[in-house]
């Protein structure tokens, strides 16, 4: 059973593979605010737009002292191709492990499209405080204007 994580809760510990073959952990984000955005799949229209929007605003997030991390179930190799194809500057991580972070958070869930049911990533964004506490959650994100909205929330948090 998945625990429900919301504002004020401690974000769960994690360790995920980076496109370069390293790892990123919750401890790596300690001491600064962080935005972790979960998206369904590299190189799909909505996910590409979202990653490019966060990339375009990365200098503003950097100025505000906010780390950015995009997460999907795609492999490190797919992430490398996605980054190269779209000149992305946001950090990405792979959460391919069964029972990983997206499972823990409940954002890897049953979805329906065209009458078919399947497991997939529910586009969700978390804003974390410097201590790893969830300051804000955006469930079932609509991509248009989302990165800007997250930046404003990060600046005022």
SULZIHU-V156175 format. One record per residue. N is the residue number from 1. SS is DSSP state (hx for helix, st for strand, lp for the rest). PHI is phi in degrees with one decimal (none if undefined). D_LAST is the distance of its C-alpha to the last C-alpha in whole Angstrom. Layout:
[[N/SS/PHI/D_LAST] [N/SS/PHI/D_LAST]]
This chain:
[[1/lp/none/31] [2/lp/-84.3/27] [3/lp/-74.1/25] [4/lp/-90.2/22] [5/lp/-108.8/18] [6/lp/-140.1/15] [7/lp/-56.5/12] [8/lp/93.7/13] [9/lp/-81.0/15] [10/st/-73.9/16] [11/lp/-68.0/16] [12/lp/-65.3/20] [13/lp/-65.9/22] [14/lp/-154.0/23] [15/st/-145.2/25] [16/st/-131.7/26] [17/st/-76.4/28] [18/st/-94.9/27] [19/lp/-58.1/30] [20/lp/-83.2/31] [21/lp/94.7/32] [22/lp/-87.1/30] [23/st/-131.7/27] [24/st/-124.9/24] [25/st/-127.6/22] [26/hx/-59.3/19] [27/hx/-61.8/20] [28/hx/-63.8/20] [29/hx/-96.0/16] [30/lp/-60.8/16] [31/lp/91.4/14] [32/lp/-143.3/12] [33/st/-69.8/9] [34/st/-143.3/11] [35/st/-114.0/12] [36/st/-115.9/15] [37/st/-114.0/17] [38/st/-97.2/20] [39/lp/-136.9/23] [40/lp/-66.3/27] [41/lp/-161.2/29] [42/lp/-59.0/29] [43/lp/62.7/31] [44/lp/-101.8/31] [45/hx/-54.6/30] [46/hx/-65.5/27] [47/hx/-69.1/25] [48/hx/-64.7/27] [49/hx/-59.2/25] [50/hx/-62.2/22] [51/hx/-64.4/22] [52/hx/-69.3/23] [53/hx/-63.6/20] [54/hx/-65.8/18] [55/hx/-61.6/21] [56/hx/-60.6/21] [57/hx/-95.3/17] [58/hx/-54.3/17] [59/hx/-58.0/18] [60/hx/-71.3/15] [61/hx/-62.7/13] [62/hx/-59.2/15] [63/hx/-59.5/14] [64/lp/-82.5/10] [65/lp/72.8/12] [66/st/-116.2/11] [67/st/-79.4/14] [68/st/-118.7/15] [69/st/-145.0/18] [70/st/-97.8/20] [71/st/-132.1/22] [72/st/-143.4/25] [73/lp/-86.0/29] [74/lp/-62.5/31] [75/lp/-70.7/32] [76/hx/-57.9/32] [77/hx/-64.0/34] [78/hx/-63.3/33] [79/hx/-61.1/30] [80/hx/-58.6/32] [81/hx/-64.4/34] [82/hx/-60.8/31] [83/hx/-61.9/29] [84/hx/-64.9/32] [85/hx/-64.1/33] [86/hx/-114.9/30] [87/lp/51.3/29] [88/lp/-77.1/26] [89/lp/-114.4/23] [90/lp/-75.9/21] [91/st/-72.9/22] [92/st/-121.5/23] [93/st/-142.9/24] [94/st/-103.0/27] [95/lp/-116.9/27] [96/lp/-80.4/31] [97/lp/-65.9/32] [98/lp/-62.6/33] [99/lp/78.0/30] [100/lp/-75.3/28] [101/hx/-60.4/24] [102/hx/-65.4/24] [103/hx/-67.5/27] [104/hx/-56.8/25] [105/hx/-80.5/22] [106/lp/82.2/24] [107/lp/-90.3/23] [108/st/-93.8/27] [109/st/-146.3/29] [110/st/-70.9/32] [111/st/-127.7/32] [112/st/-129.0/34] [113/st/-149.6/35] [114/lp/52.7/39] [115/lp/78.6/40] [116/st/-103.0/39] [117/st/-105.5/37] [118/st/-154.1/36] [119/st/-89.0/33] [120/st/-160.8/30] [121/st/-81.5/26] [122/lp/-88.0/24] [123/lp/-58.8/22] [124/st/-142.0/18] [125/st/-125.4/15] [126/st/-121.0/12] [127/st/-106.9/9] [128/st/-108.2/9] [129/lp/-79.0/8] [130/lp/-60.4/10] [131/lp/-95.2/13] [132/lp/85.3/13] [133/st/-83.8/12] [134/st/-74.1/11] [135/st/-90.7/7] [136/st/-159.1/9] [137/st/-128.6/12] [138/st/-115.7/14] [139/lp/-85.6/18] [140/lp/47.1/21] [141/lp/-63.4/19] [142/lp/-98.0/21] [143/lp/-66.0/21] [144/lp/-58.6/22] [145/lp/79.7/19] [146/hx/-66.2/16] [147/hx/-58.9/15] [148/hx/-64.2/14] [149/hx/-62.7/12] [150/hx/-65.8/10] [151/hx/-60.6/10] [152/hx/-60.7/9] [153/hx/-64.0/6] [154/hx/-64.4/5] [155/hx/-64.8/6] [156/hx/-93.5/4] [157/lp/-78.9/0]]
